[in-house]
């Protein structure tokens, strides 16, 4: 009945002598008894391909279906052991994580959170159990497999439980845990932790060469466009000229149709101003309103002015901004 010890012994035997038919049959028995049905199903699939007797192969194929039918609905549908497993689109590693809340086995917390079958976020700090994707051993979260001694990734944080491999050519400190941010951060292909510093005012890490203007606690807020939390987001955030923050991708899309910060209403780009000026010239006011005036206030320089009324936009005579409102 000591199936976990038996699995560990089997893994060591495989490392020394290779995976034989007898070893696979023992593995299948142990994992089935431990409730690791996806691993047992994978073993049965391999056994069916190795046995010479067709009837025996058919029996093991039936056991594949039987094991799969016992998989709990909360378990990841792709939980099979894969010696070539290299992680997912988000992180490169050789293990999967069990969500501490639903016990779902997921490639990473982002894969879990993006899944249509869960209604909650994986708490990265509470992860306690992982599965090695080379030998299938479920075990406490750590850097190296307790059974086959595989290093799960080049980088492992025992606080965030982040496993990842830096891209080729990246500095050795490409990934690091910032105790002030409270989470792991990543640099870029040429800069690592030694090139970054934590800004206590906005609460995030920035390159030492960055002279960013920031708002106190700026990154501890949600992106004003997509509403995702900026501090914990995997997407790059940028500081705007007004001092607020948004995702770089969100900014790119936002500036296609808008020019003012959605928080403070200050102009963050004047690229649309020439198009607005052209629209004003091409769209004359009706004759009965041609001589009408309007009092406006500029959201950029805060100057109040009286200018010709126009339904498209009215330009500040002090700073030439179209970021104005009527008073």
DRENGU-111321 format. One record per residue (C-alpha): residue number from 0; residue in three letters; y, z, x. Coordinates in nm, 2 decimals. Example, Ala and Ser with C-alpha at 12.3 -4.5 7.8 and 13.67 -1.06 7.14 Angstrom:
2
[0,'ALA',[-0.45,0.78,1.23]];
[1,'SER',[-0.11,0.71,1.37]];
This chain:
327
[0,'UNK',[0.00,0.00,0.00]];
[1,'UNK',[0.24,0.00,0.30]];
[2,'UNK',[0.35,-0.35,0.23]];
[3,'UNK',[0.69,-0.33,0.41]];
[4,'UNK',[0.51,-0.22,0.73]];
[5,'UNK',[0.26,-0.50,0.68]];
[6,'UNK',[0.54,-0.76,0.64]];
[7,'UNK',[0.70,-0.64,0.97]];
[8,'UNK',[0.36,-0.67,1.15]];
[9,'UNK',[0.30,-1.02,1.00]];
[10,'UNK',[0.64,-1.13,1.13]];
[11,'UNK',[0.56,-1.01,1.48]];
[12,'UNK',[0.22,-1.19,1.46]];
[13,'UNK',[0.40,-1.51,1.36]];
[14,'UNK',[0.63,-1.49,1.65]];
[15,'UNK',[0.34,-1.45,1.89]];
[16,'UNK',[0.07,-1.68,1.74]];
[17,'UNK',[0.25,-1.90,1.49]];
[18,'UNK',[0.22,-1.92,1.11]];
[19,'UNK',[-0.15,-1.97,1.02]];
[20,'UNK',[-0.30,-2.01,0.68]];
[21,'UNK',[-0.44,-1.65,0.69]];
[22,'UNK',[-0.09,-1.52,0.78]];
[23,'UNK',[0.07,-1.70,0.49]];
[24,'UNK',[-0.19,-1.56,0.25]];
[25,'UNK',[-0.12,-1.21,0.37]];
[26,'UNK',[0.26,-1.27,0.34]];
[27,'UNK',[0.22,-1.39,-0.01]];
[28,'UNK',[0.02,-1.08,-0.11]];
[29,'UNK',[0.27,-0.84,0.05]];
[30,'UNK',[0.58,-1.00,-0.09]];
[31,'UNK',[0.43,-1.03,-0.44]];
[32,'UNK',[0.35,-0.66,-0.43]];
[33,'UNK',[0.70,-0.58,-0.31]];
[34,'UNK',[0.86,-0.79,-0.59]];
[35,'UNK',[1.00,-1.05,-0.36]];
[36,'UNK',[0.88,-1.33,-0.59]];
[37,'UNK',[1.08,-1.62,-0.45]];
[38,'UNK',[0.95,-1.55,-0.10]];
[39,'UNK',[0.59,-1.53,-0.24]];
[40,'UNK',[0.64,-1.86,-0.43]];
[41,'UNK',[0.76,-2.02,-0.11]];
[42,'UNK',[0.45,-1.90,0.07]];
[43,'UNK',[0.22,-2.03,-0.20]];
[44,'UNK',[0.39,-2.37,-0.18]];
[45,'UNK',[0.32,-2.38,0.19]];
[46,'UNK',[-0.04,-2.26,0.14]];
[47,'UNK',[-0.10,-2.53,-0.12]];
[48,'UNK',[0.00,-2.79,0.14]];
[49,'UNK',[-0.23,-2.65,0.41]];
[50,'UNK',[-0.56,-2.58,0.23]];
[51,'UNK',[-0.81,-2.86,0.23]];
[52,'UNK',[-0.97,-2.78,-0.10]];
[53,'UNK',[-0.79,-2.95,-0.39]];
[54,'UNK',[-0.89,-2.68,-0.65]];
[55,'UNK',[-0.76,-2.40,-0.42]];
[56,'UNK',[-0.44,-2.59,-0.37]];
[57,'UNK',[-0.40,-2.63,-0.74]];
[58,'UNK',[-0.45,-2.25,-0.79]];
[59,'UNK',[-0.18,-2.18,-0.54]];
[60,'UNK',[0.06,-2.42,-0.71]];
[61,'UNK',[0.00,-2.23,-1.03]];
[62,'UNK',[0.09,-1.91,-0.85]];
[63,'UNK',[0.41,-2.08,-0.74]];
[64,'UNK',[0.51,-2.11,-1.11]];
[65,'UNK',[0.39,-1.76,-1.19]];
[66,'UNK',[0.60,-1.61,-0.91]];
[67,'UNK',[0.91,-1.80,-1.01]];
[68,'UNK',[0.87,-1.68,-1.37]];
[69,'UNK',[0.90,-1.32,-1.25]];
[70,'UNK',[1.23,-1.37,-1.07]];
[71,'UNK',[1.50,-1.15,-1.24]];
[72,'UNK',[1.78,-1.34,-1.41]];
[73,'UNK',[2.03,-1.17,-1.18]];
[74,'UNK',[1.87,-1.31,-0.86]];
[75,'UNK',[2.01,-1.61,-0.69]];
[76,'UNK',[1.84,-1.93,-0.80]];
[77,'UNK',[1.83,-2.04,-0.43]];
[78,'UNK',[1.67,-1.74,-0.28]];
[79,'UNK',[1.39,-1.91,-0.09]];
[80,'UNK',[1.34,-1.86,0.28]];
[81,'UNK',[1.48,-2.15,0.49]];
[82,'UNK',[1.44,-2.14,0.87]];
[83,'UNK',[1.72,-2.40,0.90]];
[84,'UNK',[1.96,-2.19,0.68]];
[85,'UNK',[2.31,-2.20,0.82]];
[86,'UNK',[2.51,-2.03,0.55]];
[87,'UNK',[2.73,-2.21,0.29]];
[88,'UNK',[3.05,-2.40,0.26]];
[89,'UNK',[3.25,-2.08,0.32]];
[90,'UNK',[3.07,-1.91,0.61]];
[91,'UNK',[2.80,-1.99,0.87]];
[92,'UNK',[2.53,-1.73,0.89]];
[93,'UNK',[2.15,-1.67,0.86]];
[94,'UNK',[2.15,-1.41,0.59]];
[95,'UNK',[2.24,-1.36,0.22]];
[96,'UNK',[2.40,-1.06,0.06]];
[97,'UNK',[2.29,-0.86,-0.24]];
[98,'UNK',[2.58,-0.77,-0.48]];
[99,'UNK',[2.59,-0.39,-0.51]];
[100,'UNK',[2.68,-0.42,-0.88]];
[101,'UNK',[2.44,-0.68,-1.02]];
[102,'UNK',[2.19,-0.70,-0.74]];
[103,'UNK',[2.23,-1.08,-0.73]];
[104,'UNK',[2.14,-1.24,-0.40]];
[105,'UNK',[2.42,-1.47,-0.30]];
[106,'UNK',[2.50,-1.69,0.00]];
[107,'UNK',[2.83,-1.50,0.04]];
[108,'UNK',[3.08,-1.31,-0.18]];
[109,'UNK',[3.28,-1.62,-0.25]];
[110,'UNK',[2.97,-1.81,-0.38]];
[111,'UNK',[2.90,-1.50,-0.59]];
[112,'UNK',[3.25,-1.48,-0.73]];
[113,'UNK',[3.27,-1.85,-0.81]];
[114,'UNK',[2.93,-1.85,-0.99]];
[115,'UNK',[2.93,-1.91,-1.37]];
[116,'UNK',[2.67,-1.65,-1.43]];
[117,'UNK',[2.86,-1.34,-1.31]];
[118,'UNK',[3.17,-1.18,-1.47]];
[119,'UNK',[3.28,-0.96,-1.17]];
[120,'UNK',[3.38,-0.98,-0.81]];
[121,'UNK',[3.15,-0.87,-0.52]];
[122,'UNK',[3.29,-0.56,-0.35]];
[123,'UNK',[3.25,-0.66,0.01]];
[124,'UNK',[3.30,-0.30,0.13]];
[125,'UNK',[3.00,-0.17,-0.08]];
[126,'UNK',[2.74,-0.42,0.03]];
[127,'UNK',[2.44,-0.23,0.17]];
[128,'UNK',[2.15,-0.48,0.15]];
[129,'UNK',[2.10,-0.83,0.29]];
[130,'UNK',[1.81,-1.07,0.33]];
[131,'UNK',[1.72,-1.25,0.65]];
[132,'UNK',[1.68,-1.62,0.57]];
[133,'UNK',[1.43,-1.67,0.86]];
[134,'UNK',[1.17,-1.41,0.78]];
[135,'UNK',[1.27,-1.31,0.43]];
[136,'UNK',[1.31,-0.94,0.51]];
[137,'UNK',[1.54,-0.74,0.28]];
[138,'UNK',[1.71,-0.47,0.49]];
[139,'UNK',[2.03,-0.27,0.54]];
[140,'UNK',[2.33,-0.47,0.64]];
[141,'UNK',[2.35,-0.50,1.02]];
[142,'UNK',[2.41,-0.76,1.29]];
[143,'UNK',[2.05,-0.83,1.37]];
[144,'UNK',[1.73,-0.87,1.16]];
[145,'UNK',[1.51,-0.56,1.19]];
[146,'UNK',[1.19,-0.78,1.16]];
[147,'UNK',[1.24,-1.10,1.35]];
[148,'UNK',[1.54,-0.98,1.56]];
[149,'UNK',[1.75,-1.29,1.46]];
[150,'UNK',[2.13,-1.25,1.52]];
[151,'UNK',[2.27,-1.34,1.18]];
[152,'UNK',[2.60,-1.47,1.31]];
[153,'UNK',[2.82,-1.45,1.62]];
[154,'UNK',[3.07,-1.23,1.43]];
[155,'UNK',[2.98,-0.93,1.21]];
[156,'UNK',[3.21,-0.67,1.07]];
[157,'UNK',[3.04,-0.36,0.95]];
[158,'UNK',[3.34,-0.27,0.73]];
[159,'UNK',[3.39,-0.60,0.54]];
[160,'UNK',[3.02,-0.71,0.59]];
[161,'UNK',[3.15,-1.05,0.70]];
[162,'UNK',[2.91,-1.27,0.89]];
[163,'UNK',[3.04,-1.59,1.04]];
[164,'UNK',[3.03,-1.83,1.33]];
[165,'UNK',[3.36,-1.95,1.48]];
[166,'UNK',[3.41,-2.33,1.50]];
[167,'UNK',[3.32,-2.50,1.83]];
[168,'UNK',[3.59,-2.45,2.09]];
[169,'UNK',[3.76,-2.16,1.91]];
[170,'UNK',[3.87,-1.86,2.11]];
[171,'UNK',[3.63,-1.56,2.14]];
[172,'UNK',[3.86,-1.35,1.92]];
[173,'UNK',[3.89,-1.61,1.65]];
[174,'UNK',[3.77,-1.35,1.40]];
[175,'UNK',[3.88,-0.99,1.39]];
[176,'UNK',[3.91,-0.69,1.16]];
[177,'UNK',[4.27,-0.57,1.12]];
[178,'UNK',[4.27,-0.20,1.03]];
[179,'UNK',[4.62,-0.23,0.90]];
[180,'UNK',[4.54,-0.52,0.67]];
[181,'UNK',[4.21,-0.35,0.58]];
[182,'UNK',[4.01,-0.68,0.60]];
[183,'UNK',[3.90,-0.94,0.85]];
[184,'UNK',[4.14,-1.21,0.96]];
[185,'UNK',[4.08,-1.54,1.13]];
[186,'UNK',[4.29,-1.74,1.37]];
[187,'UNK',[4.28,-2.11,1.44]];
[188,'UNK',[4.12,-2.34,1.70]];
[189,'UNK',[4.36,-2.23,1.97]];
[190,'UNK',[4.48,-1.88,1.87]];
[191,'UNK',[4.28,-1.56,1.81]];
[192,'UNK',[4.36,-1.19,1.76]];
[193,'UNK',[4.54,-1.16,2.09]];
[194,'UNK',[4.80,-1.41,1.96]];
[195,'UNK',[4.86,-1.24,1.63]];
[196,'UNK',[5.05,-0.92,1.53]];
[197,'UNK',[5.05,-0.72,1.21]];
[198,'UNK',[5.38,-0.72,1.03]];
[199,'UNK',[5.42,-0.38,0.86]];
[200,'UNK',[5.70,-0.50,0.64]];
[201,'UNK',[5.51,-0.78,0.46]];
[202,'UNK',[5.17,-0.63,0.53]];
[203,'UNK',[5.00,-0.93,0.69]];
[204,'UNK',[4.91,-1.07,1.03]];
[205,'UNK',[5.12,-1.35,1.18]];
[206,'UNK',[5.13,-1.54,1.51]];
[207,'UNK',[5.34,-1.35,1.76]];
[208,'UNK',[5.56,-1.66,1.80]];
[209,'UNK',[5.64,-1.66,1.42]];
[210,'UNK',[5.99,-1.55,1.33]];
[211,'UNK',[5.91,-1.52,0.96]];
[212,'UNK',[6.16,-1.38,0.71]];
[213,'UNK',[5.97,-1.16,0.48]];
[214,'UNK',[5.99,-0.94,0.17]];
[215,'UNK',[5.85,-0.59,0.19]];
[216,'UNK',[5.49,-0.59,0.07]];
[217,'UNK',[5.52,-0.97,0.02]];
[218,'UNK',[5.16,-1.05,0.08]];
[219,'UNK',[5.03,-0.76,-0.13]];
[220,'UNK',[5.12,-0.96,-0.44]];
[221,'UNK',[4.97,-1.26,-0.62]];
[222,'UNK',[5.06,-1.62,-0.54]];
[223,'UNK',[5.33,-1.71,-0.80]];
[224,'UNK',[5.16,-2.04,-0.86]];
[225,'UNK',[4.78,-1.98,-0.89]];
[226,'UNK',[4.81,-1.60,-0.94]];
[227,'UNK',[4.53,-1.53,-0.68]];
[228,'UNK',[4.60,-1.22,-0.46]];
[229,'UNK',[4.76,-1.34,-0.14]];
[230,'UNK',[4.64,-1.04,0.07]];
[231,'UNK',[4.27,-1.10,0.02]];
[232,'UNK',[4.27,-1.47,-0.03]];
[233,'UNK',[4.09,-1.70,0.21]];
[234,'UNK',[4.36,-1.97,0.16]];
[235,'UNK',[4.65,-1.98,0.40]];
[236,'UNK',[4.98,-1.83,0.28]];
[237,'UNK',[5.32,-1.94,0.39]];
[238,'UNK',[5.65,-1.77,0.38]];
[239,'UNK',[5.93,-1.95,0.19]];
[240,'UNK',[6.29,-1.97,0.31]];
[241,'UNK',[6.38,-1.71,0.05]];
[242,'UNK',[6.13,-1.46,0.20]];
[243,'UNK',[5.86,-1.48,-0.07]];
[244,'UNK',[5.51,-1.61,-0.02]];
[245,'UNK',[5.27,-1.86,-0.18]];
[246,'UNK',[4.96,-2.05,-0.08]];
[247,'UNK',[5.03,-2.35,0.14]];
[248,'UNK',[4.82,-2.57,-0.09]];
[249,'UNK',[5.00,-2.44,-0.39]];
[250,'UNK',[5.34,-2.49,-0.23]];
[251,'UNK',[5.25,-2.85,-0.15]];
[252,'UNK',[5.16,-2.93,-0.52]];
[253,'UNK',[5.45,-2.72,-0.65]];
[254,'UNK',[5.72,-2.90,-0.46]];
[255,'UNK',[5.61,-3.23,-0.61]];
[256,'UNK',[5.79,-3.14,-0.93]];
[257,'UNK',[5.99,-2.82,-0.86]];
[258,'UNK',[6.24,-2.70,-0.60]];
[259,'UNK',[6.32,-2.34,-0.67]];
[260,'UNK',[6.12,-2.03,-0.59]];
[261,'UNK',[5.95,-1.91,-0.91]];
[262,'UNK',[6.03,-1.55,-0.82]];
[263,'UNK',[6.39,-1.54,-0.71]];
[264,'UNK',[6.50,-1.89,-0.82]];
[265,'UNK',[6.64,-1.98,-0.48]];
[266,'UNK',[6.60,-2.33,-0.36]];
[267,'UNK',[6.30,-2.37,-0.12]];
[268,'UNK',[6.32,-2.74,-0.08]];
[269,'UNK',[6.60,-3.00,-0.13]];
[270,'UNK',[6.36,-3.30,-0.12]];
[271,'UNK',[6.40,-3.37,-0.49]];
[272,'UNK',[6.78,-3.35,-0.49]];
[273,'UNK',[6.84,-3.72,-0.40]];
[274,'UNK',[6.61,-3.82,-0.70]];
[275,'UNK',[6.80,-3.59,-0.93]];
[276,'UNK',[7.14,-3.73,-0.81]];
[277,'UNK',[7.01,-4.08,-0.88]];
[278,'UNK',[6.90,-3.98,-1.23]];
[279,'UNK',[7.25,-3.84,-1.30]];
[280,'UNK',[7.41,-4.16,-1.19]];
[281,'UNK',[7.17,-4.38,-1.40]];
[282,'UNK',[7.20,-4.17,-1.72]];
[283,'UNK',[7.56,-4.17,-1.85]];
[284,'UNK',[7.66,-3.91,-2.11]];
[285,'UNK',[7.74,-4.03,-2.46]];
[286,'UNK',[8.11,-4.13,-2.51]];
[287,'UNK',[8.18,-3.84,-2.74]];
[288,'UNK',[8.07,-3.60,-2.46]];
[289,'UNK',[8.20,-3.80,-2.16]];
[290,'UNK',[8.49,-3.56,-2.10]];
[291,'UNK',[8.32,-3.24,-2.17]];
[292,'UNK',[8.31,-2.96,-1.91]];
[293,'UNK',[8.06,-2.68,-1.85]];
[294,'UNK',[8.08,-2.36,-1.65]];
[295,'UNK',[7.79,-2.32,-1.42]];
[296,'UNK',[7.66,-2.07,-1.16]];
[297,'UNK',[7.47,-2.18,-0.85]];
[298,'UNK',[7.15,-1.99,-0.79]];
[299,'UNK',[7.18,-2.05,-0.42]];
[300,'UNK',[7.54,-1.96,-0.32]];
[301,'UNK',[7.62,-1.77,-0.65]];
[302,'UNK',[7.94,-1.96,-0.69]];
[303,'UNK',[8.07,-2.01,-1.05]];
[304,'UNK',[8.23,-2.35,-1.11]];
[305,'UNK',[8.35,-2.58,-1.39]];
[306,'UNK',[8.20,-2.92,-1.37]];
[307,'UNK',[8.15,-3.23,-1.59]];
[308,'UNK',[7.87,-3.17,-1.84]];
[309,'UNK',[7.55,-3.36,-1.79]];
[310,'UNK',[7.21,-3.32,-1.96]];
[311,'UNK',[7.01,-3.41,-1.65]];
[312,'UNK',[7.15,-3.16,-1.40]];
[313,'UNK',[7.49,-3.03,-1.28]];
[314,'UNK',[7.57,-3.00,-0.91]];
[315,'UNK',[7.74,-2.71,-0.74]];
[316,'UNK',[8.06,-2.83,-0.57]];
[317,'UNK',[8.04,-2.56,-0.31]];
[318,'UNK',[7.69,-2.62,-0.16]];
[319,'UNK',[7.58,-2.95,-0.33]];
[320,'UNK',[7.28,-2.77,-0.49]];
[321,'UNK',[7.14,-2.88,-0.82]];
[322,'UNK',[6.99,-2.54,-0.86]];
[323,'UNK',[7.24,-2.43,-1.12]];
[324,'UNK',[7.25,-2.27,-1.47]];
[325,'UNK',[7.51,-2.27,-1.74]];
[326,'UNK',[7.70,-1.95,-1.80]];
